Amino acid sequence: MHIPYPELPHRAPRGFRVRDAELSDAEDLTRVWFAAFHPSHEFYRYTAPDDAETRKWLNEFWELGIMAGPSVVRTFVVEDVSQGNKLVAVSRWHVPYAGGIPDIPVPTYPARWDQEVSETLWGGLESRERTMGSAPHWMADYIAIDEGYQNTGIAFTLADWGMRQAAATGLEIYAQASIKGLPVWKHYGCKEREVIEVPSRPGHFEAYRFVSVVWTPKTRTVLNMAKL
């Protein structure tokens, strides 16, 4: 059973609007995901190639989370008001549950995907369970910003919402930070807990890792837009 939490508003930069994602946003969420992660490392281009099958899978991934509802997953989008409300960012949070981690639906991986590597990107429950146990907590599943909108304060807006929710409920935040995202999470007071090594695929990518991090409401965090 999920733990009740307040409906705190996002504090969006001037010219942007944050709202709950809708099913009709799925294709735009997929577009943003590719624009955010594909330029950052070969790992993402290998694991989730930009083709029709992967786009269909990602669309379903977002749709399942939205249909699960706010008692399981919160998915938010950021719109650029000056560009006709163009969708430019997404955040997805697992809300806190009492007594364990709820079953978050994920579509079946396409048969031609590298199943082992895919699990490091889309799974990762083992590390979460080792780190958090059965303690209720928030999980920052994704904060993805279109490459053209990074360093504008949008990521701060989305991370700040989660930190204020965690503080309001007195609970920790768990996240699996990417190589690019780790310095940002650490900047805001998250502590490293575990390194998750991704098996290399010579000829595609040599090495990649995620780092599980935890933010606690007791952290004396100075929130600013310096790195977001």
Secondary structure, DSSP 8 states (H G I E B T S, - for coil): -B-----------TTEEEEE--GGGHHHHHHHHHHHHGGG-HHHHHHS-SSHHHHHHHHHHHHHHHHH-TTTEEEEEEEEGGGTSEEEEEEEEE--BTTS----------TTS-HHHHHHHH--HHHHHHHHTT--EEEEEEEEE-GGGTTSSHHHHHHHHHHHHHHHHT-EEEEEE-TTTHHHHHHTT-EEEEEEEE--BTTTBS-EEEEEEEE-TTS-----STT-
